[in-house]
Amino acid sequence: MPAPEPGRAPGRRTARFGVVDPATGETVDEVPDQHPDELDAVVGRAHRAWRGWRADPAARATALRVAADAVETAGGSLARLLTREQGKPLAESYAEIDRTAARLRYFADLAPRTRRITDGRPVHSEIRWRSLGPVAAIVPWNFPLQLAAAKFAPALAAGNTMVLKPSPFTPLATRLLGSVLATALPEDVLTVVTGREPLGARLASHPGIRHVTFTGSVPTGRAVAGAAAASLARVTLELGGNDAAVLLDDVEVDRIADRLFWAAFRNCGQVCMAVKRVYAPARLHAEVVEALARRAKTVAVGPGLDPETRLGPVSNAPQLARVEQVTKRALADGARAAAGGHRLDGPGCFFAPTILTDVPPDSPVVTEEQFGPVLPVLPYRSLDEAVDAANGTGFGLGGSVWGADPDRAEAVAGRLECGTAWINHHAELSLAQPFAGVKNSGVGIAGGPWGFYGNLRPFVVHRPQEE
């Protein structure tokens, strides 16, 4: 007899829902549609597991390293399942598995540092660090495993336990990952729950959760923050971006075209820190459009399991509808598709890689986050104009500047209003660096020691100095 789902009372039947392959439109499998009331038991068990998990940092580090090994051993199964439910090419799924294991190893090596405070008084004052308790992670569908690991690796390394909720569009590989990690971690240290709303809302507002970390849209992020406020839980929100790439007048278009194209179209453009807008000098604009359009027209588009595929489908039907909507609106407003501009015939959620020119600067494909294989290229006449346009958005996640003189490009990058600025590349991150946005792109810091300490609270001990 199968074991009950996490949080389910014996004898209670949990509904299920199907998960669709975006390349074929076929149902891959079904997962439990857990009821919000089931979270009480899940969080209760996470709290009990926390008591033992927080007690031994050395044992935690060892368990996380064993977990990383287990992820790599299961890499083939995880990657194929991830591609089937999310759509990305298999090579990109393998890269996501590698990044998941790497995060576990990186955070296993971090430990909080006790620090003494000296202020001239005859007092020995020391800052120590304590874990928070059960924490919650709500993860989107574009990088289900990598973003889950970005949340659970630092949280677990800090001594917390976690309840992890994947997107209803991509729960399968996350459930398998949870099973793999369970071979290395104590029971209830990490629990994966699956379900449609209001499961996520209940998890964010649960009084037993001490930190909520969420990646997704701005409206949902605001709702998560409001829900967490009910119990004064800490929140970390990564809410997407509308990253601009500014090309300088000395840029060598042929040299940067491939890097620029993939900075926009990797994972079918479904990357929070992908290039979403390109600003090119007016005299180079046509050359940039042509170089990007040539690549868009020739890139191999198809199912992610096909080894020839470089660009998979849009990950789900609602997102495909969104991509179609903003593209049609731009074309209706006078834009021209130098490549693509339409949905592809046949099954699945395929959209032709699209390069747009003559785009009105107030078109939603420019001012909002399209999150798909569509890229507007806009001309500028002065550098000040380009920087103002790049900053003229409610987002502020990342941005990049491209040119032949890296020092000049870096000086321009310093004027961008964003959390990370790249020179002559885009969307590359080290595990050791902080990742955060400004404006509507989020609250809090992920990555590196900053993300680690975000899962801890200070504990100060004062004592008189010995005479």
C-alpha positions in Angstrom: 0.0 0.0 0.0 1.5 3.4 -1.0 2.4 5.8 1.8 0.1 8.8 2.2 1.2 12.1 0.5 3.0 14.6 2.8 0.5 16.1 5.3 -2.4 13.8 4.2 -4.4 12.2 7.0 -4.7 8.4 6.5 -7.9 7.6 4.6 -8.2 11.0 3.0 -8.0 10.9 -0.8 -6.0 13.7 -2.4 -7.1 15.0 -5.8 -4.6 14.9 -8.6 -3.9 17.1 -11.7 -2.1 16.4 -15.0 1.3 17.8 -16.1 1.6 18.6 -19.8 4.6 18.2 -22.1 4.8 21.7 -23.9 6.4 20.1 -26.9 3.5 17.7 -27.6 0.5 18.8 -25.6 0.3 15.3 -24.1 0.0 14.6 -20.4 3.3 13.3 -18.9 2.0 12.3 -15.5 -0.3 13.4 -12.6 0.7 14.7 -9.2 -1.3 15.3 -6.0 -3.3 18.5 -5.8 -2.8 18.9 -2.0 -5.3 20.7 0.1 -4.1 23.8 2.0 -5.2 22.2 5.3 -2.6 19.5 4.8 0.1 22.1 5.4 -0.4 22.1 9.1 0.9 18.6 9.4 3.8 19.2 7.0 5.0 22.3 8.8 4.6 20.6 12.1 6.9 17.8 11.0 9.4 20.3 9.6 9.4 22.1 13.0 10.2 18.9 14.8 12.9 17.9 12.3 14.5 21.4 12.8 15.4 20.6 16.4 17.8 17.9 15.3 18.9 19.4 12.0 20.1 22.7 13.5 22.2 21.0 16.2 25.1 19.7 14.3 26.7 21.9 11.6 29.3 19.3 10.6 26.6 16.6 10.1 24.6 19.1 8.0 27.6 19.8 5.7 28.3 16.1 5.2 24.6 15.5 4.4 24.6 18.2 1.8 27.7 16.9 0.1 26.1 13.4 0.0 23.0 15.0 -1.4 25.0 16.6 -4.2 26.5 13.3 -5.1 23.0 11.8 -5.2 21.7 14.5 -7.5 24.5 13.8 -9.9 23.9 10.1 -9.8 20.3 10.7 -10.7 21.1 13.3 -13.3 19.9 11.4 -16.3 16.5 10.7 -14.9 16.1 14.2 -13.6 17.2 15.8 -16.8 14.8 13.8 -19.0 11.9 14.4 -16.8 12.7 18.1 -16.5 12.8 18.5 -20.3 9.5 16.6 -20.7 7.6 18.9 -18.4 9.4 22.2 -19.0 10.4 21.9 -22.7 14.0 23.1 -22.6 16.7 21.2 -24.6 18.1 18.2 -22.8 21.6 19.8 -22.6 20.1 22.7 -20.7 18.4 20.3 -18.3 21.7 18.6 -17.6 23.3 22.0 -17.0 20.5 22.7 -14.5 21.2 19.4 -12.7 24.9 20.3 -12.5 24.1 23.7 -11.1 21.8 22.1 -8.5 24.6 19.8 -7.2 27.1 22.7 -7.3 24.9 24.8 -5.1 24.6 22.1 -2.5 28.4 21.7 -2.4 29.0 25.5 -2.3 26.7 26.1 0.7 27.9 23.0 2.5 31.2 24.7 2.8 29.8 27.9 4.4 29.5 28.3 8.1 28.4 31.4 10.2 31.3 33.3 11.8 31.1 34.4 15.4 32.3 38.0 15.7 33.3 40.0 18.8 32.3 43.6 19.0 34.8 46.0 20.6 33.6 49.5 21.4 35.8 50.5 24.3 33.5 49.4 27.1 34.5 46.7 29.7 32.0 44.3 28.1 32.6 41.2 26.1 30.0 41.4 23.3 29.7 38.6 20.7 27.5 38.1 17.7 26.5 34.5 17.0 24.0 33.2 14.5 21.0 31.0 14.8 18.7 29.4 12.2 15.2 30.6 11.7 13.1 27.4 11.7 10.9 26.0 9.0 11.1 28.1 5.8 9.0 28.0 2.6 10.1 28.2 -1.0 7.7 28.9 -3.9 9.4 28.2 -7.2 8.5 29.1 -10.8 8.5 26.9 -13.9 11.4 28.3 -15.9 14.3 26.8 -13.8 12.4 24.5 -11.4 15.4 22.6 -10.0 18.0 25.3 -10.2 15.8 27.9 -8.5 14.7 25.4 -5.9 18.3 24.7 -5.0 19.1 28.4 -4.9 16.6 28.5 -2.0 16.9 25.2 -0.2 20.8 24.9 -0.3 21.5 28.0 1.8 18.4 27.5 4.0 19.4 23.9 4.9 23.1 24.8 5.3 22.0 27.5 7.8 20.2 24.8 9.8 16.6 25.5 8.7 14.2 23.0 7.4 12.1 23.6 4.3 8.8 23.1 2.7 9.2 23.5 -1.1 6.3 24.2 -3.5 7.1 23.9 -7.3 4.9 25.5 -10.0 1.9 23.4 -11.0 3.3 23.4 -14.5 6.6 21.7 -13.5 6.2 19.6 -10.3 7.5 16.3 -11.6 11.3 16.7 -11.6 11.0 18.6 -8.3 9.2 15.7 -6.7 11.8 13.3 -8.1 14.5 15.6 -6.7 12.9 15.5 -3.3 13.0 11.7 -3.4 16.7 11.8 -4.4 17.5 14.2 -1.6 15.6 12.1 0.9 18.3 9.5 0.6 20.8 11.9 2.0 18.8 14.1 4.4 17.0 13.3 7.6 13.2 12.8 7.4 11.1 16.0 7.0 14.1 18.3 6.6 13.0 19.0 3.1 9.4 18.3 2.0 8.0 18.9 -1.5 4.3 19.8 -1.7 2.4 20.1 -4.9 -0.9 21.7 -5.7 -2.7 24.6 -7.3 -3.9 27.7 -5.6 -4.6 28.5 -2.8 -1.9 26.1 -1.7 0.9 28.6 -2.2 -1.0 31.4 -0.5 -1.6 29.2 2.5 2.1 28.2 2.6 3.2 31.9 2.5 0.8 32.8 5.3 1.3 29.8 7.5 2.1 30.9 11.1 4.7 28.1 11.4 6.8 29.4 8.5 9.6 31.9 9.5 10.9 32.9 6.1 9.2 32.8 2.7 11.4 33.0 -0.5 9.6 33.4 -3.8 10.5 33.8 -7.4 7.8 34.9 -9.9 5.8 37.8 -11.1 5.4 41.2 -9.4 1.7 40.9 -8.6 2.2 37.5 -7.0 5.2 38.6 -5.1 3.2 41.4 -3.6 0.5 38.9 -2.6 3.2 36.7 -1.1 4.7 39.6 0.9 1.2 40.5 2.2 0.5 36.9 3.2 3.8 36.5 5.0 3.2 39.8 6.9 0.4 38.2 8.8 2.9 36.2 10.8 5.8 38.7 10.4 7.8 36.1 8.5 10.9 37.3 6.6 10.5 37.5 2.8 13.0 37.2 -0.1 11.3 38.1 -3.4 12.9 37.8 -6.9 10.3 39.3 -9.2 11.8 39.2 -12.6 13.3 41.8 -14.9 13.2 43.7 -18.2 17.0 43.7 -18.7 18.4 46.1 -21.4 21.5 45.6 -23.5 23.1 48.8 -24.5 25.4 48.6 -27.5 28.0 51.3 -27.8 29.0 52.9 -31.1 32.3 51.1 -31.3 30.8 47.6 -30.9 31.8 44.9 -33.4 28.4 43.5 -34.2 29.7 40.2 -35.7 31.8 39.5 -32.7 29.0 39.9 -30.1 26.0 38.7 -32.1 26.0 35.1 -31.0 26.5 36.0 -27.3 23.8 38.7 -27.5 21.4 36.3 -29.2 21.8 33.6 -26.6 21.7 36.1 -23.8 18.1 36.8 -25.0 17.0 33.4 -26.2 18.4 30.8 -23.8 15.6 28.7 -22.3 13.4 30.2 -25.0 13.7 33.6 -23.5 12.2 32.4 -20.2 15.0 33.7 -18.0 14.4 36.5 -15.4 17.7 38.1 -16.2 17.7 37.5 -20.0 18.2 40.4 -22.3 14.6 41.6 -23.0 15.5 44.8 -24.9 18.4 45.9 -27.1 19.4 49.5 -27.7 21.7 50.0 -30.7 23.2 53.2 -32.1 21.1 54.4 -35.0 23.9 53.9 -37.6 24.4 50.2 -36.5 20.7 49.4 -35.9 20.0 47.7 -39.2 23.2 45.7 -38.9 22.3 44.5 -35.4 18.8 43.6 -36.5 20.1 41.6 -39.5 22.7 39.7 -37.4 20.1 38.7 -34.8 17.4 37.9 -37.3 19.8 35.7 -39.2 20.3 33.6 -36.1 16.6 33.6 -35.2 15.8 32.2 -38.7 18.3 29.4 -38.6 18.3 28.2 -35.0 17.0 24.7 -34.6 13.6 24.8 -32.9 12.0 21.6 -31.7 11.3 19.2 -28.8 13.8 19.3 -26.1 14.5 15.6 -26.3 15.7 15.9 -29.9 19.5 16.2 -29.8 19.4 18.7 -32.7 17.2 21.2 -30.8 18.7 24.4 -29.6 15.5 26.2 -28.8 12.5 24.4 -27.2 8.9 25.4 -26.8 7.4 28.0 -24.6 6.9 26.2 -21.4 3.1 26.4 -21.0 -0.1 27.5 -22.8 -0.8 30.6 -20.7 2.8 31.9 -21.3 2.5 31.2 -25.0 -0.7 33.2 -25.1 1.1 36.0 -23.4 4.0 36.0 -25.9 1.5 36.0 -28.8 -0.4 38.9 -27.2 2.5 41.2 -26.8 3.9 40.4 -30.3 0.6 41.0 -32.0 0.2 44.2 -30.1 3.6 45.4 -31.2 3.0 44.5 -34.9 -0.4 46.2 -34.7 1.3 49.3 -33.4 3.7 49.5 -36.4 6.6 47.2 -35.5 8.0 44.8 -38.1 9.2 41.3 -37.5 12.6 40.9 -39.1 12.3 37.2 -38.1 9.4 35.2 -36.7 6.5 37.0 -35.2 4.0 34.1 -35.1 3.2 30.8 -33.5 4.5 27.7 -35.3 2.1 25.2 -36.7 1.7 21.8 -35.1 1.3 20.4 -31.6 2.9 22.0 -28.6 3.7 25.6 -27.5 6.1 26.6 -30.2 6.7 30.2 -31.1 9.0 31.3 -33.9 12.1 33.1 -32.6 11.3 36.7 -33.2 13.3 39.9 -33.7 11.2 43.1 -33.8 12.3 46.4 -35.3 10.5 49.7 -35.7 8.9 49.0 -32.3 7.2 51.9 -30.5 9.1 52.6 -27.3 5.8 52.5 -25.3 4.8 49.0 -26.6 4.3 46.4 -23.9 7.0 44.2 -25.5 9.4 47.0 -24.6 8.0 48.3 -21.3 7.0 44.9 -19.8 8.6 41.5 -19.4 7.6 39.4 -22.4 9.4 36.2 -21.0 9.6 34.4 -24.3 11.4 34.1 -27.6 10.8 37.7 -28.7 13.3 40.5 -28.7 12.8 44.2 -29.7 15.8 46.1 -31.1 15.5 49.9 -30.7 17.7 52.6 -32.2 19.2 55.5 -30.2 20.9 58.7 -31.2 22.7 59.7 -28.0 24.2 57.6 -25.2 22.2 59.6 -22.7 19.0 58.7 -24.5 20.0 55.0 -24.4 20.8 55.0 -20.7 17.5 56.9 -19.9 15.6 54.4 -22.0 17.3 51.4 -20.3 16.5 52.8 -16.9 12.9 53.9 -17.9 11.2 50.8 -16.5 9.8 49.7 -13.2 12.2 46.7 -13.2 15.9 46.8 -12.2 17.3 43.2 -12.1 20.2 43.3 -14.6 21.6 45.1 -17.6 24.6 45.0 -19.9 26.8 47.2 -22.0 28.6 46.0 -25.1 31.5 47.7 -26.8 35.1 47.5 -28.0 36.5 49.4 -25.0 35.7 47.5 -21.8 36.6 50.5 -19.6 34.3 52.8 -21.4 31.6 50.1 -21.3 32.0 49.7 -17.6 31.7 53.4 -17.1 28.3 53.3 -18.9 27.3 50.2 -17.0 27.8 52.2 -13.8 24.9 54.4 -14.8 22.4 51.5 -15.1 19.7 51.2 -12.4 19.9 47.5 -11.7 21.3 44.9 -9.3 23.9 43.4 -11.7 25.5 44.9 -14.8 27.6 42.9 -17.2 30.2 44.0 -19.7 30.2 42.3 -23.1 28.1 39.4 -21.8 24.9 38.9 -19.9 23.2 36.7 -17.3 26.3 34.9 -16.0 26.4 34.4 -12.3 28.9 33.0 -9.8 27.6 31.0 -6.9 29.6 33.2 -4.6 28.1 36.6 -5.7 25.0 38.3 -4.4 22.0 38.4 -6.7 19.3 41.1 -6.1 17.3 43.7 -8.0 16.1 47.2 -7.4 12.7 48.8 -7.9 10.0 46.1 -8.8 12.6 43.4 -9.3 12.5 42.2 -5.7 13.3 42.4 -2.0 16.3 40.7 -0.3 19.4 39.0 -1.5 20.1 35.6 -2.9 23.4 33.9 -3.6 26.8 33.7 -1.9 27.3 34.5 1.8 24.6 37.1 1.6 22.0 34.5 0.7 23.4 32.3 3.4 23.1 34.9 6.2 19.6 35.8 4.9 18.6 32.4 6.4 20.0 33.2 9.8 19.3 35.6 12.6 21.8 37.3 14.9 22.1 36.3 18.5 24.1 38.6 20.8 25.7 37.6 24.1 27.0 40.2 26.5 29.2 39.5 29.5 31.4 41.6 31.7 35.1 41.3 31.0 37.1 39.3 33.5 39.0 41.5 36.0 
